[in-house]
Amino acid sequence: MAASDLLAGDGISTRVVSLPCWQLFAAQDEAYREQILGGDTLRVGIEAATRFGWTRWLGHDGEFVGMTGFGASAPASDLFPHFGITEEAVAERVRARLGRG
């Protein structure tokens, strides 16, 4: 939400979607899923885990912000900046992908 607020300040509109259960979302019809995720828009997944499984929802051109491997152990306040899982880092990656960075 904070990254969305930062991007809004730059005139970049976003849609924030929570996807807590991939199986339930996959069970919905394709038109509904496209309505929720947006058609030909940049999709960005953010998770304190690896990209595994996200390509299905982001597409091959989607952006993923998260961990690059397993086994990292530290407080979130240390890990999130290390892996770029911060509102500033997310906003910067979106700006860069949109050519506005």
GIUR-V637513 format. One record per pair of residues at least 4 apart in sequence whose ideal C-beta (glycine too) atoms are under 8 Angstrom apart, sorted by the first residue. I is the first residue (numbers start at 1). J is the second residue. If there is no record, write none. Layout:
i = (I,I)
j = (J,J)
This chain:
i = (1,1,2,2,3,3,3,3,3,3,3,3,4,4,4,5,5,6,6,6,6,7,7,7,7,7,7,8,8,8,10,10,10,12,12,12,12,14,15,15,17,17,19,19,21,22,22,22,22,23,24,25,25,25,26,26,28,28,29,30,31,32,33,34,34,37,37,37,38,42,42,42,42,42,42,43,43,43,43,43,44,44,44,44,44,44,44,44,45,45,45,45,45,45,45,45,45,46,46,46,46,46,47,47,47,47,48,48,48,48,48,48,48,49,49,50,50,50,50,50,51,51,51,54,54,54,54,55,55,55,57,58,58,58,63,63,63,65,65,65,65,65,65,66,66,67,67,67,67,68,72,72,72,74,74,74,75,76,77,78,79,79,80,80,81,81,81,84,84,84,85,85,86,87,88,89,90,91,92,92,93,94,95,95,96,96)
j = (5,16,6,87,7,14,46,87,88,90,91,94,8,14,16,9,87,10,87,88,91,12,13,14,91,94,95,12,13,14,91,95,100,94,95,98,100,94,38,41,36,37,25,57,25,26,53,56,57,27,28,33,36,57,33,56,32,33,33,34,35,36,37,38,39,41,43,57,43,61,62,63,94,97,98,57,58,59,62,63,58,62,63,64,65,90,93,94,51,54,57,58,62,63,64,65,66,64,65,66,85,90,54,64,65,66,66,67,76,79,80,83,85,66,67,66,67,68,69,70,55,64,66,58,62,64,66,59,60,62,62,62,63,64,93,94,97,83,84,85,89,90,93,83,85,72,79,83,85,83,79,82,83,78,79,82,79,80,81,82,83,85,85,86,85,86,89,89,90,93,89,90,90,91,92,93,94,95,96,101,97,98,100,101,100,101)
